[in-house]
Amino acid sequence: MSGQIAWADFERVEIRVGRITRAEPFPEARRPAFKLWLDFGPEIGARKSSAQITRHYAPEELIGRQVLAVVNFPPRQIGPFMSEVLVLGLPDADGEVVLIGPEREVPDGGRMY
């Protein structure tokens, strides 16, 4: 475990739920990845992300899925694609990403607390 943080540090990280509206292969990425488009509701709107989740997911099965993402990192250029949010996941036993999302439907854009 790394060092402790103050509550104010945690509050600065804005983790919200978004719904994947579009997903497609990202062949230009160095490591296998998908391009994702997510809807974070009316307050934040649509954002894009590059995600290395090809081991457990196919683009067509991601559509409509709600996932958690950090929405207040600065955008990052990944090859020809601008990634605007960081979709969150956990490693499985082989180190492959498993997405994190709510256990039941919640309003898009809801902030984690």
N, C-alpha and C positions, 0 to 999 in steps of 0.2 A: 504494500500500500504506500502511495506517495504521501507527501506532507498534507496537513490539514489546510483547508481554505476557509475563509470567512463566508458567512451567508451572503454578503454583498457580492462576493466573487461568483457564487452560483447564480444569483439573480441576473448577472450580466450576460449569461449564456441563454439565448432565447431558443428554446426547443419547442417546436410546434408540430402539430399533426397536419400532414398534407396528403392529398389523394393523387395517386399516379394517374394521369390522364393520357399519357403517351409514353411508349418505351420502344427503343429500337437499338439494334446492334451499333457498336462504336468501333469499327474496324481500325480506325486511325490511332486508337489508344495503345500505349506500350504494353499494358497488361489487359487481358480480356475484360471488357466493360460494356455497359449499356448507357445510352443517353436516356435520361428520364425527364419528363415534364410533369410538374406537380402543381396542384391547385391548393393554395393555403387560405381560401375563403376571401371575402371582400376586403378585409383589412390589408392583407399582404398581396393577394393575387397569385398569378402564375409565376413559377420559378423553375429553373433547369438545374440538373445535376448529372454528373458522371458517377456511375457506381459500379464497382467491381463485384458484381453479384451473379455472374454467369453460371456458376457451379450449380446453384440450387433453383434458379429461376429462368423462365423463358419470357421474352418480352410480352407476348400475348396474355400470359397469366398474371402479369403485374397490373394491368389496367383495372382501375377501380379500387385497388388496394390502398389502405391508409398506412402511412409510415411516419416515424418521427424523424425530424431533421433539425439541424442547427441552421437558423435563418439569418443570423447576424454576423457571420464571417464575411470578409470581403470576397467578391467574386474572384475566381481563379481560372486562368486560361489553361485548358487541358487540350493540347494540340489545337485543332480548329474550333473547339467547342468551349464556350464560357460556362463554367459551373458556378451557380449562384448560391447553392445551399449544400450542406453536408448531410446526406442521408445516413442514418445511424443503424448499426448492426452489431452483432456479437459473433465471435468466431465459434464454429462448431469444433468437434474433436480433431478435425484435419486443418483447422485454421481458415476455413472458408466462411464467408459472410452469410449470416442469417439476419434478415431484416427485423427491426424492432417496430412494433405497432400496437395500437390499443387492442384489448381483447374483445371489444365490441365497438360498434359504430359510435363515433363522437363527431361533433361539428368540426368541419375542416377549419384549420387555423387555430384551434384550441392550443393554449400554451401549457406545457408540462409544469407541474409544481408538486 
